[in-house]
Amino acid sequence: MKANRRVVVRGGGANLYKVSWSDGWYWVYQIQVKLIVNSERLVGKCKSMDDALTMIRSDSGRAILEVS
């Protein structure tokens, strides 16, 4: 199993994403940071990490700043 990746895009606001790997798919979530409990919005799923990063760029409309 592959580890989850945290992706930060440029700009303020909703700029945090998570990419997780399960059953041969990369699942992309936008993390909505809340005061007590964070929530996740499913952006989509794809077969490669490159496609996941492209999906994040498309959803956010911004450049990727950091992947960890």
Distance bins in CASP14 RR format, pairs under 12 A and 6 or more apart:
PFRMAT RR
TARGET T0000
AUTHOR 0000-0000-0000
RMODE 2
METHOD distances of the structure
MODEL  1
1 20 0 0 0 0 1 0 0 0 0 0 0
1 21 1 0 0 1 0 0 0 0 0 0 0
1 22 1 0 0 1 0 0 0 0 0 0 0
1 23 0 0 0 0 1 0 0 0 0 0 0
1 24 0 0 0 0 1 0 0 0 0 0 0
2 19 0 0 0 0 1 0 0 0 0 0 0
2 20 0 0 0 0 1 0 0 0 0 0 0
2 21 1 1 0 0 0 0 0 0 0 0 0
2 22 0 0 0 0 1 0 0 0 0 0 0
2 23 0 0 0 0 0 1 0 0 0 0 0
2 24 0 0 0 0 1 0 0 0 0 0 0
2 25 0 0 0 0 0 1 0 0 0 0 0
2 26 0 0 0 0 1 0 0 0 0 0 0
2 27 0 0 0 0 0 1 0 0 0 0 0
2 48 0 0 0 0 0 1 0 0 0 0 0
2 49 0 0 0 0 1 0 0 0 0 0 0
2 52 0 0 0 0 0 1 0 0 0 0 0
3 18 0 0 0 0 0 1 0 0 0 0 0
3 19 0 0 0 0 1 0 0 0 0 0 0
3 20 0 0 0 0 1 0 0 0 0 0 0
3 21 1 0 0 1 0 0 0 0 0 0 0
3 22 0 0 0 0 0 1 0 0 0 0 0
3 26 0 0 0 0 0 1 0 0 0 0 0
3 49 0 0 0 0 0 1 0 0 0 0 0
3 67 0 0 0 0 0 1 0 0 0 0 0
3 68 0 0 0 0 0 1 0 0 0 0 0
4 17 0 0 0 0 0 1 0 0 0 0 0
4 18 1 0 1 0 0 0 0 0 0 0 0
4 19 1 0 0 1 0 0 0 0 0 0 0
4 20 1 0 1 0 0 0 0 0 0 0 0
4 21 1 0 0 1 0 0 0 0 0 0 0
4 22 0 0 0 0 1 0 0 0 0 0 0
4 26 0 0 0 0 0 1 0 0 0 0 0
4 27 0 0 0 0 1 0 0 0 0 0 0
4 28 0 0 0 0 0 1 0 0 0 0 0
4 29 0 0 0 0 1 0 0 0 0 0 0
4 31 0 0 0 0 0 1 0 0 0 0 0
4 40 0 0 0 0 0 1 0 0 0 0 0
4 49 0 0 0 0 0 1 0 0 0 0 0
4 52 0 0 0 0 0 1 0 0 0 0 0
4 67 0 0 0 0 0 1 0 0 0 0 0
4 68 0 0 0 0 1 0 0 0 0 0 0
5 16 0 0 0 0 0 1 0 0 0 0 0
5 17 0 0 0 0 1 0 0 0 0 0 0
5 18 1 0 0 1 0 0 0 0 0 0 0
5 19 1 0 1 0 0 0 0 0 0 0 0
5 20 1 0 0 1 0 0 0 0 0 0 0
5 21 0 0 0 0 1 0 0 0 0 0 0
5 26 0 0 0 0 1 0 0 0 0 0 0
5 27 0 0 0 0 0 1 0 0 0 0 0
5 28 0 0 0 0 1 0 0 0 0 0 0
5 29 0 0 0 0 0 1 0 0 0 0 0
5 31 0 0 0 0 0 1 0 0 0 0 0
5 49 1 0 0 1 0 0 0 0 0 0 0
5 52 0 0 0 0 1 0 0 0 0 0 0
5 53 0 0 0 0 1 0 0 0 0 0 0
5 56 0 0 0 0 0 1 0 0 0 0 0
5 64 0 0 0 0 0 1 0 0 0 0 0
5 66 0 0 0 0 0 1 0 0 0 0 0
5 67 1 0 1 0 0 0 0 0 0 0 0
5 68 1 0 0 1 0 0 0 0 0 0 0
6 15 0 0 0 0 0 1 0 0 0 0 0
6 16 1 0 0 1 0 0 0 0 0 0 0
6 17 1 0 0 1 0 0 0 0 0 0 0
6 18 1 0 0 1 0 0 0 0 0 0 0
6 19 0 0 0 0 1 0 0 0 0 0 0
6 20 0 0 0 0 0 1 0 0 0 0 0
6 28 0 0 0 0 0 1 0 0 0 0 0
6 29 0 0 0 0 0 1 0 0 0 0 0
6 30 0 0 0 0 0 1 0 0 0 0 0
6 31 0 0 0 0 1 0 0 0 0 0 0
6 38 0 0 0 0 0 1 0 0 0 0 0
6 56 0 0 0 0 0 1 0 0 0 0 0
6 64 0 0 0 0 0 1 0 0 0 0 0
6 65 0 0 0 0 0 1 0 0 0 0 0
6 66 1 0 0 1 0 0 0 0 0 0 0
6 67 1 0 0 1 0 0 0 0 0 0 0
6 68 1 0 1 0 0 0 0 0 0 0 0
7 15 0 0 0 0 1 0 0 0 0 0 0
7 16 1 0 0 1 0 0 0 0 0 0 0
7 17 1 0 1 0 0 0 0 0 0 0 0
7 18 1 0 0 1 0 0 0 0 0 0 0
7 19 1 0 0 1 0 0 0 0 0 0 0
7 20 0 0 0 0 0 1 0 0 0 0 0
7 26 0 0 0 0 0 1 0 0 0 0 0
7 28 0 0 0 0 1 0 0 0 0 0 0
7 29 0 0 0 0 1 0 0 0 0 0 0
7 30 0 0 0 0 1 0 0 0 0 0 0
7 31 0 0 0 0 1 0 0 0 0 0 0
7 43 0 0 0 0 0 1 0 0 0 0 0
7 49 0 0 0 0 0 1 0 0 0 0 0
7 52 0 0 0 0 1 0 0 0 0 0 0
7 53 1 0 0 1 0 0 0 0 0 0 0
7 54 0 0 0 0 0 1 0 0 0 0 0
7 55 0 0 0 0 0 1 0 0 0 0 0
7 56 1 0 1 0 0 0 0 0 0 0 0
7 57 0 0 0 0 1 0 0 0 0 0 0
7 59 0 0 0 0 0 1 0 0 0 0 0
7 60 0 0 0 0 1 0 0 0 0 0 0
7 62 0 0 0 0 0 1 0 0 0 0 0
7 63 0 0 0 0 0 1 0 0 0 0 0
7 64 1 0 0 1 0 0 0 0 0 0 0
7 65 0 0 0 0 1 0 0 0 0 0 0
7 66 1 0 0 1 0 0 0 0 0 0 0
7 67 1 0 1 0 0 0 0 0 0 0 0
7 68 0 0 0 0 1 0 0 0 0 0 0
8 14 0 0 0 0 0 1 0 0 0 0 0
8 15 1 0 1 0 0 0 0 0 0 0 0
8 16 1 0 1 0 0 0 0 0 0 0 0
8 17 1 0 0 1 0 0 0 0 0 0 0
8 18 0 0 0 0 0 1 0 0 0 0 0
8 19 0 0 0 0 0 1 0 0 0 0 0
8 30 0 0 0 0 0 1 0 0 0 0 0
8 31 0 0 0 0 1 0 0 0 0 0 0
8 33 0 0 0 0 0 1 0 0 0 0 0
8 53 0 0 0 0 0 1 0 0 0 0 0
8 56 0 0 0 0 1 0 0 0 0 0 0
8 60 0 0 0 0 0 1 0 0 0 0 0
8 62 0 0 0 0 1 0 0 0 0 0 0
8 63 0 0 0 0 0 1 0 0 0 0 0
8 64 1 0 0 1 0 0 0 0 0 0 0
8 65 1 0 1 0 0 0 0 0 0 0 0
8 66 1 0 1 0 0 0 0 0 0 0 0
8 67 1 0 0 1 0 0 0 0 0 0 0
8 68 0 0 0 0 1 0 0 0 0 0 0
9 15 1 0 1 0 0 0 0 0 0 0 0
9 16 0 0 0 0 1 0 0 0 0 0 0
9 17 1 0 0 1 0 0 0 0 0 0 0
9 30 0 0 0 0 1 0 0 0 0 0 0
9 31 0 0 0 0 0 1 0 0 0 0 0
9 43 0 0 0 0 0 1 0 0 0 0 0
9 53 0 0 0 0 0 1 0 0 0 0 0
9 55 0 0 0 0 0 1 0 0 0 0 0
9 56 1 0 0 1 0 0 0 0 0 0 0
9 57 1 0 0 1 0 0 0 0 0 0 0
9 58 0 0 0 0 0 1 0 0 0 0 0
9 59 0 0 0 0 1 0 0 0 0 0 0
9 60 1 0 1 0 0 0 0 0 0 0 0
9 61 1 0 0 1 0 0 0 0 0 0 0
9 62 1 0 1 0 0 0 0 0 0 0 0
9 63 1 0 0 1 0 0 0 0 0 0 0
9 64 1 0 1 0 0 0 0 0 0 0 0
9 65 1 0 1 0 0 0 0 0 0 0 0
9 66 0 0 0 0 1 0 0 0 0 0 0
9 67 0 0 0 0 0 1 0 0 0 0 0
10 16 0 0 0 0 0 1 0 0 0 0 0
10 56 0 0 0 0 0 1 0 0 0 0 0
10 57 0 0 0 0 0 1 0 0 0 0 0
10 60 0 0 0 0 1 0 0 0 0 0 0
10 61 0 0 0 0 1 0 0 0 0 0 0
10 62 1 0 1 0 0 0 0 0 0 0 0
10 63 1 0 1 0 0 0 0 0 0 0 0
10 64 1 0 0 1 0 0 0 0 0 0 0
10 65 1 0 1 0 0 0 0 0 0 0 0
10 66 0 0 0 0 1 0 0 0 0 0 0
11 60 0 0 0 0 1 0 0 0 0 0 0
11 61 0 0 0 0 0 1 0 0 0 0 0
11 62 1 0 0 1 0 0 0 0 0 0 0
11 63 0 0 0 0 1 0 0 0 0 0 0
11 64 0 0 0 0 0 1 0 0 0 0 0
11 65 0 0 0 0 1 0 0 0 0 0 0
11 66 0 0 0 0 0 1 0 0 0 0 0
12 33 0 0 0 0 0 1 0 0 0 0 0
12 60 0 0 0 0 0 1 0 0 0 0 0
12 62 0 0 0 0 1 0 0 0 0 0 0
12 65 0 0 0 0 0 1 0 0 0 0 0
13 30 0 0 0 0 0 1 0 0 0 0 0
13 31 0 0 0 0 0 1 0 0 0 0 0
13 32 0 0 0 0 1 0 0 0 0 0 0
13 33 0 0 0 0 1 0 0 0 0 0 0
13 60 0 0 0 0 1 0 0 0 0 0 0
13 62 0 0 0 0 0 1 0 0 0 0 0
14 29 0 0 0 0 0 1 0 0 0 0 0
14 30 1 0 0 1 0 0 0 0 0 0 0
14 31 0 0 0 0 1 0 0 0 0 0 0
14 32 1 0 0 1 0 0 0 0 0 0 0
14 33 0 0 0 0 1 0 0 0 0 0 0
14 34 0 0 0 0 0 1 0 0 0 0 0
14 38 0 0 0 0 0 1 0 0 0 0 0
14 39 0 0 0 0 0 1 0 0 0 0 0
14 40 0 0 0 0 0 1 0 0 0 0 0
14 41 0 0 0 0 1 0 0 0 0 0 0
14 43 0 0 0 0 0 1 0 0 0 0 0
14 56 0 0 0 0 0 1 0 0 0 0 0
14 59 0 0 0 0 1 0 0 0 0 0 0
14 60 1 0 0 1 0 0 0 0 0 0 0
14 61 0 0 0 0 0 1 0 0 0 0 0
14 62 0 0 0 0 1 0 0 0 0 0 0
15 30 0 0 0 0 1 0 0 0 0 0 0
15 31 0 0 0 0 1 0 0 0 0 0 0
15 32 0 0 0 0 0 1 0 0 0 0 0
15 33 0 0 0 0 1 0 0 0 0 0 0
15 56 0 0 0 0 0 1 0 0 0 0 0
15 59 0 0 0 0 0 1 0 0 0 0 0
15 60 1 0 0 1 0 0 0 0 0 0 0
15 61 0 0 0 0 0 1 0 0 0 0 0
15 62 1 0 0 1 0 0 0 0 0 0 0
15 63 0 0 0 0 0 1 0 0 0 0 0
15 64 0 0 0 0 1 0 0 0 0 0 0
15 65 1 0 0 1 0 0 0 0 0 0 0
15 66 0 0 0 0 0 1 0 0 0 0 0
16 28 0 0 0 0 0 1 0 0 0 0 0
16 29 0 0 0 0 1 0 0 0 0 0 0
16 30 1 0 0 1 0 0 0 0 0 0 0
16 31 1 0 1 0 0 0 0 0 0 0 0
16 32 0 0 0 0 1 0 0 0 0 0 0
16 33 1 0 0 1 0 0 0 0 0 0 0
16 34 0 0 0 0 0 1 0 0 0 0 0
16 38 0 0 0 0 1 0 0 0 0 0 0
16 39 0 0 0 0 0 1 0 0 0 0 0
16 40 0 0 0 0 0 1 0 0 0 0 0
16 41 0 0 0 0 0 1 0 0 0 0 0
16 43 0 0 0 0 0 1 0 0 0 0 0
16 56 0 0 0 0 0 1 0 0 0 0 0
16 60 0 0 0 0 1 0 0 0 0 0 0
16 62 0 0 0 0 0 1 0 0 0 0 0
16 64 0 0 0 0 0 1 0 0 0 0 0
16 65 0 0 0 0 0 1 0 0 0 0 0
16 66 0 0 0 0 0 1 0 0 0 0 0
16 67 0 0 0 0 0 1 0 0 0 0 0
16 68 0 0 0 0 0 1 0 0 0 0 0
17 26 0 0 0 0 0 1 0 0 0 0 0
17 27 0 0 0 0 0 1 0 0 0 0 0
17 28 1 0 0 1 0 0 0 0 0 0 0
17 29 1 0 0 1 0 0 0 0 0 0 0
17 30 1 0 1 0 0 0 0 0 0 0 0
17 31 1 0 0 1 0 0 0 0 0 0 0
17 32 0 0 0 0 0 1 0 0 0 0 0
17 33 0 0 0 0 0 1 0 0 0 0 0
17 40 0 0 0 0 1 0 0 0 0 0 0
17 41 0 0 0 0 1 0 0 0 0 0 0
17 42 0 0 0 0 0 1 0 0 0 0 0
17 43 1 0 0 1 0 0 0 0 0 0 0
17 44 0 0 0 0 0 1 0 0 0 0 0
17 52 0 0 0 0 1 0 0 0 0 0 0
17 53 0 0 0 0 1 0 0 0 0 0 0
17 55 0 0 0 0 1 0 0 0 0 0 0
17 56 1 0 1 0 0 0 0 0 0 0 0
17 57 0 0 0 0 0 1 0 0 0 0 0
17 58 0 0 0 0 0 1 0 0 0 0 0
17 59 1 0 0 1 0 0 0 0 0 0 0
17 60 1 0 0 1 0 0 0 0 0 0 0
17 61 0 0 0 0 0 1 0 0 0 0 0
17 62 0 0 0 0 0 1 0 0 0 0 0
17 64 0 0 0 0 1 0 0 0 0 0 0
17 65 0 0 0 0 0 1 0 0 0 0 0
17 66 0 0 0 0 0 1 0 0 0 0 0
17 67 0 0 0 0 1 0 0 0 0 0 0
17 68 0 0 0 0 0 1 0 0 0 0 0
18 26 0 0 0 0 0 1 0 0 0 0 0
18 27 0 0 0 0 1 0 0 0 0 0 0
18 28 1 0 0 1 0 0 0 0 0 0 0
18 29 1 0 1 0 0 0 0 0 0 0 0
18 30 0 0 0 0 1 0 0 0 0 0 0
18 31 1 0 1 0 0 0 0 0 0 0 0
18 32 0 0 0 0 0 1 0 0 0 0 0
18 33 0 0 0 0 0 1 0 0 0 0 0
18 38 0 0 0 0 1 0 0 0 0 0 0
18 39 0 0 0 0 0 1 0 0 0 0 0
18 40 1 0 0 1 0 0 0 0 0 0 0
18 41 0 0 0 0 0 1 0 0 0 0 0
18 42 0 0 0 0 0 1 0 0 0 0 0
18 43 0 0 0 0 1 0 0 0 0 0 0
18 44 0 0 0 0 0 1 0 0 0 0 0
18 52 0 0 0 0 0 1 0 0 0 0 0
18 56 0 0 0 0 1 0 0 0 0 0 0
18 67 0 0 0 0 0 1 0 0 0 0 0
18 68 0 0 0 0 0 1 0 0 0 0 0
19 25 0 0 0 0 0 1 0 0 0 0 0
19 26 1 0 1 0 0 0 0 0 0 0 0
19 27 1 0 0 1 0 0 0 0 0 0 0
19 28 1 0 1 0 0 0 0 0 0 0 0
19 29 1 0 0 1 0 0 0 0 0 0 0
19 30 0 0 0 0 0 1 0 0 0 0 0
19 31 0 0 0 0 0 1 0 0 0 0 0
19 40 0 0 0 0 0 1 0 0 0 0 0
19 42 0 0 0 0 0 1 0 0 0 0 0
19 43 0 0 0 0 1 0 0 0 0 0 0
19 44 0 0 0 0 0 1 0 0 0 0 0
19 45 0 0 0 0 1 0 0 0 0 0 0
19 46 0 0 0 0 1 0 0 0 0 0 0
19 48 0 0 0 0 0 1 0 0 0 0 0
19 49 1 0 0 1 0 0 0 0 0 0 0
19 50 0 0 0 0 0 1 0 0 0 0 0
19 51 0 0 0 0 0 1 0 0 0 0 0
19 52 1 0 1 0 0 0 0 0 0 0 0
19 53 1 0 0 1 0 0 0 0 0 0 0
19 54 0 0 0 0 0 1 0 0 0 0 0
19 55 0 0 0 0 1 0 0 0 0 0 0
19 56 1 0 0 1 0 0 0 0 0 0 0
19 59 0 0 0 0 0 1 0 0 0 0 0
19 64 0 0 0 0 0 1 0 0 0 0 0
19 67 0 0 0 0 1 0 0 0 0 0 0
19 68 0 0 0 0 0 1 0 0 0 0 0
20 26 1 0 0 1 0 0 0 0 0 0 0
20 27 1 0 1 0 0 0 0 0 0 0 0
20 28 0 0 0 0 1 0 0 0 0 0 0
20 29 1 0 0 1 0 0 0 0 0 0 0
20 31 0 0 0 0 0 1 0 0 0 0 0
20 40 0 0 0 0 1 0 0 0 0 0 0
20 42 0 0 0 0 0 1 0 0 0 0 0
20 43 0 0 0 0 0 1 0 0 0 0 0
20 44 0 0 0 0 0 1 0 0 0 0 0
20 45 0 0 0 0 1 0 0 0 0 0 0
20 46 0 0 0 0 0 1 0 0 0 0 0
20 49 0 0 0 0 0 1 0 0 0 0 0
20 52 0 0 0 0 1 0 0 0 0 0 0
21 27 1 0 0 1 0 0 0 0 0 0 0
21 28 0 0 0 0 0 1 0 0 0 0 0
21 45 0 0 0 0 0 1 0 0 0 0 0
21 46 0 0 0 0 0 1 0 0 0 0 0
21 47 0 0 0 0 0 1 0 0 0 0 0
21 48 0 0 0 0 0 1 0 0 0 0 0
21 49 0 0 0 0 1 0 0 0 0 0 0
21 52 0 0 0 0 1 0 0 0 0 0 0
22 28 0 0 0 0 0 1 0 0 0 0 0
22 29 0 0 0 0 0 1 0 0 0 0 0
22 45 0 0 0 0 1 0 0 0 0 0 0
23 45 0 0 0 0 1 0 0 0 0 0 0
23 47 0 0 0 0 0 1 0 0 0 0 0
24 45 0 0 0 0 1 0 0 0 0 0 0
24 46 0 0 0 0 0 1 0 0 0 0 0
24 47 1 0 0 1 0 0 0 0 0 0 0
24 48 0 0 0 0 0 1 0 0 0 0 0
24 49 0 0 0 0 0 1 0 0 0 0 0
25 42 0 0 0 0 0 1 0 0 0 0 0
25 44 0 0 0 0 1 0 0 0 0 0 0
25 45 1 0 1 0 0 0 0 0 0 0 0
25 46 1 0 0 1 0 0 0 0 0 0 0
25 47 1 0 0 1 0 0 0 0 0 0 0
25 48 0 0 0 0 1 0 0 0 0 0 0
25 49 0 0 0 0 0 1 0 0 0 0 0
25 51 0 0 0 0 0 1 0 0 0 0 0
25 52 0 0 0 0 1 0 0 0 0 0 0
25 55 0 0 0 0 0 1 0 0 0 0 0
26 43 0 0 0 0 0 1 0 0 0 0 0
26 44 0 0 0 0 1 0 0 0 0 0 0
26 45 1 0 0 1 0 0 0 0 0 0 0
26 46 1 0 1 0 0 0 0 0 0 0 0
26 47 1 0 0 1 0 0 0 0 0 0 0
26 48 1 0 0 1 0 0 0 0 0 0 0
26 49 1 0 0 1 0 0 0 0 0 0 0
26 50 0 0 0 0 1 0 0 0 0 0 0
26 51 1 0 0 1 0 0 0 0 0 0 0
26 52 1 0 1 0 0 0 0 0 0 0 0
26 53 0 0 0 0 1 0 0 0 0 0 0
26 54 0 0 0 0 0 1 0 0 0 0 0
26 55 0 0 0 0 1 0 0 0 0 0 0
26 56 0 0 0 0 0 1 0 0 0 0 0
27 40 0 0 0 0 1 0 0 0 0 0 0
27 41 0 0 0 0 0 1 0 0 0 0 0
27 42 1 0 0 1 0 0 0 0 0 0 0
27 43 0 0 0 0 1 0 0 0 0 0 0
27 44 1 0 0 1 0 0 0 0 0 0 0
27 45 1 0 1 0 0 0 0 0 0 0 0
27 46 0 0 0 0 1 0 0 0 0 0 0
27 47 0 0 0 0 0 1 0 0 0 0 0
27 49 0 0 0 0 0 1 0 0 0 0 0
27 51 0 0 0 0 0 1 0 0 0 0 0
27 52 0 0 0 0 1 0 0 0 0 0 0
27 55 0 0 0 0 0 1 0 0 0 0 0
27 56 0 0 0 0 0 1 0 0 0 0 0
28 40 0 0 0 0 0 1 0 0 0 0 0
28 41 0 0 0 0 1 0 0 0 0 0 0
28 42 1 0 0 1 0 0 0 0 0 0 0
28 43 1 0 1 0 0 0 0 0 0 0 0
28 44 1 0 1 0 0 0 0 0 0 0 0
28 45 1 0 0 1 0 0 0 0 0 0 0
28 46 1 0 0 1 0 0 0 0 0 0 0
28 47 0 0 0 0 0 1 0 0 0 0 0
28 48 0 0 0 0 0 1 0 0 0 0 0
28 49 0 0 0 0 0 1 0 0 0 0 0
28 51 0 0 0 0 1 0 0 0 0 0 0
28 52 1 0 1 0 0 0 0 0 0 0 0
28 53 0 0 0 0 1 0 0 0 0 0 0
28 54 0 0 0 0 1 0 0 0 0 0 0
28 55 1 0 1 0 0 0 0 0 0 0 0
28 56 1 0 0 1 0 0 0 0 0 0 0
28 57 0 0 0 0 0 1 0 0 0 0 0
28 58 0 0 0 0 0 1 0 0 0 0 0
28 59 1 0 0 1 0 0 0 0 0 0 0
28 60 0 0 0 0 0 1 0 0 0 0 0
29 38 0 0 0 0 0 1 0 0 0 0 0
29 39 0 0 0 0 1 0 0 0 0 0 0
29 40 1 0 1 0 0 0 0 0 0 0 0
29 41 1 0 0 1 0 0 0 0 0 0 0
29 42 1 0 1 0 0 0 0 0 0 0 0
29 43 1 0 0 1 0 0 0 0 0 0 0
29 44 0 0 0 0 1 0 0 0 0 0 0
29 45 0 0 0 0 0 1 0 0 0 0 0
29 52 0 0 0 0 0 1 0 0 0 0 0
29 55 0 0 0 0 0 1 0 0 0 0 0
29 56 0 0 0 0 1 0 0 0 0 0 0
29 59 0 0 0 0 0 1 0 0 0 0 0
30 38 0 0 0 0 0 1 0 0 0 0 0
30 39 0 0 0 0 1 0 0 0 0 0 0
30 40 1 0 0 1 0 0 0 0 0 0 0
30 41 1 0 1 0 0 0 0 0 0 0 0
30 42 0 0 0 0 1 0 0 0 0 0 0
30 43 1 0 1 0 0 0 0 0 0 0 0
30 44 0 0 0 0 1 0 0 0 0 0 0
30 55 0 0 0 0 0 1 0 0 0 0 0
30 56 0 0 0 0 1 0 0 0 0 0 0
30 58 0 0 0 0 0 1 0 0 0 0 0
30 59 1 0 0 1 0 0 0 0 0 0 0
30 60 1 0 0 1 0 0 0 0 0 0 0
30 61 0 0 0 0 0 1 0 0 0 0 0
31 37 0 0 0 0 0 1 0 0 0 0 0
31 38 1 0 1 0 0 0 0 0 0 0 0
31 39 1 0 0 1 0 0 0 0 0 0 0
31 40 1 0 1 0 0 0 0 0 0 0 0
31 41 0 0 0 0 1 0 0 0 0 0 0
31 42 0 0 0 0 0 1 0 0 0 0 0
31 43 0 0 0 0 0 1 0 0 0 0 0
31 56 0 0 0 0 0 1 0 0 0 0 0
31 60 0 0 0 0 0 1 0 0 0 0 0
32 38 1 0 0 1 0 0 0 0 0 0 0
32 39 1 0 1 0 0 0 0 0 0 0 0
32 40 1 0 0 1 0 0 0 0 0 0 0
32 41 1 0 0 1 0 0 0 0 0 0 0
32 42 0 0 0 0 0 1 0 0 0 0 0
32 43 0 0 0 0 0 1 0 0 0 0 0
33 39 0 0 0 0 1 0 0 0 0 0 0
33 40 0 0 0 0 0 1 0 0 0 0 0
33 41 0 0 0 0 0 1 0 0 0 0 0
34 40 0 0 0 0 0 1 0 0 0 0 0
41 59 0 0 0 0 1 0 0 0 0 0 0
41 60 0 0 0 0 0 1 0 0 0 0 0
42 55 0 0 0 0 0 1 0 0 0 0 0
42 59 0 0 0 0 0 1 0 0 0 0 0
43 51 0 0 0 0 0 1 0 0 0 0 0
43 52 0 0 0 0 1 0 0 0 0 0 0
43 53 0 0 0 0 0 1 0 0 0 0 0
43 54 0 0 0 0 0 1 0 0 0 0 0
43 55 1 0 1 0 0 0 0 0 0 0 0
43 56 1 0 0 1 0 0 0 0 0 0 0
43 57 0 0 0 0 0 1 0 0 0 0 0
43 58 0 0 0 0 1 0 0 0 0 0 0
43 59 1 0 1 0 0 0 0 0 0 0 0
43 60 0 0 0 0 1 0 0 0 0 0 0
44 51 0 0 0 0 1 0 0 0 0 0 0
44 52 0 0 0 0 1 0 0 0 0 0 0
44 54 0 0 0 0 0 1 0 0 0 0 0
44 55 1 0 0 1 0 0 0 0 0 0 0
44 56 0 0 0 0 1 0 0 0 0 0 0
44 58 0 0 0 0 0 1 0 0 0 0 0
44 59 0 0 0 0 1 0 0 0 0 0 0
45 51 0 0 0 0 1 0 0 0 0 0 0
45 52 0 0 0 0 1 0 0 0 0 0 0
45 55 0 0 0 0 1 0 0 0 0 0 0
46 52 1 0 1 0 0 0 0 0 0 0 0
46 53 0 0 0 0 1 0 0 0 0 0 0
46 54 0 0 0 0 1 0 0 0 0 0 0
46 55 1 0 0 1 0 0 0 0 0 0 0
46 56 0 0 0 0 0 1 0 0 0 0 0
46 58 0 0 0 0 0 1 0 0 0 0 0
47 54 0 0 0 0 0 1 0 0 0 0 0
47 55 0 0 0 0 0 1 0 0 0 0 0
48 54 0 0 0 0 1 0 0 0 0 0 0
48 55 0 0 0 0 0 1 0 0 0 0 0
49 55 0 0 0 0 0 1 0 0 0 0 0
49 56 0 0 0 0 0 1 0 0 0 0 0
49 64 0 0 0 0 0 1 0 0 0 0 0
49 67 0 0 0 0 1 0 0 0 0 0 0
50 56 0 0 0 0 0 1 0 0 0 0 0
50 57 0 0 0 0 0 1 0 0 0 0 0
50 64 0 0 0 0 0 1 0 0 0 0 0
50 67 0 0 0 0 0 1 0 0 0 0 0
51 57 0 0 0 0 0 1 0 0 0 0 0
51 58 0 0 0 0 0 1 0 0 0 0 0
52 58 0 0 0 0 0 1 0 0 0 0 0
52 59 0 0 0 0 0 1 0 0 0 0 0
52 64 0 0 0 0 0 1 0 0 0 0 0
52 67 0 0 0 0 1 0 0 0 0 0 0
53 59 0 0 0 0 0 1 0 0 0 0 0
53 60 0 0 0 0 0 1 0 0 0 0 0
53 63 0 0 0 0 0 1 0 0 0 0 0
53 64 1 0 0 1 0 0 0 0 0 0 0
53 65 0 0 0 0 0 1 0 0 0 0 0
53 66 0 0 0 0 0 1 0 0 0 0 0
53 67 1 0 0 1 0 0 0 0 0 0 0
54 60 0 0 0 0 0 1 0 0 0 0 0
54 61 0 0 0 0 0 1 0 0 0 0 0
54 64 0 0 0 0 1 0 0 0 0 0 0
55 61 0 0 0 0 0 1 0 0 0 0 0
55 64 0 0 0 0 0 1 0 0 0 0 0
56 62 0 0 0 0 1 0 0 0 0 0 0
56 63 0 0 0 0 0 1 0 0 0 0 0
56 64 1 0 0 1 0 0 0 0 0 0 0
56 65 0 0 0 0 0 1 0 0 0 0 0
56 66 0 0 0 0 0 1 0 0 0 0 0
56 67 0 0 0 0 1 0 0 0 0 0 0
57 63 1 0 0 1 0 0 0 0 0 0 0
57 64 1 0 0 1 0 0 0 0 0 0 0
57 65 0 0 0 0 0 1 0 0 0 0 0
57 67 0 0 0 0 0 1 0 0 0 0 0
58 64 0 0 0 0 0 1 0 0 0 0 0
END
